[in-house]
Amino acid sequence: MQIIIHTKDADALLEAINAKIRKEELKTWEIKLNNDKEVLYNHTPDQWSEKVLLKPKDHDNGLKVFTSYWTKNSEPDEATKGYIIGRFVEILMVHFKDHFSKLEVS
């Protein structure tokens, strides 16, 4: 699953998301780093923590955020991926709506 975020300034959006997480303004999200030092977003409530991680990446239309997981765990089911993607879409719509023109979820 993934979210394509149509934006003219993907770097500014990514910086805004990271800043809100670091300032703990998005209380249920944290930044993790993988072995390659790439940013991953973790939804921290016990029910969801570290089951599905979201990985932002550059995309032709702006920014892509896709599901990932630690290789020590089994791949999460589609329902769990869907819940986490949905929660992230929620923060985009509430906190960052001025940073993008369109979202695609697939």
Secondary structure, 3 states (H helix, E strand, C coil): CEEEEECCCHHHHHHHHHHHHHCCCCCCEEEEECCCCCEEEEECCCCCCCCCEEEEEEECCEEEEEEECCCCCCCCCHHHHHHHHHHHHHHHHHHCHHHCCEEEEC
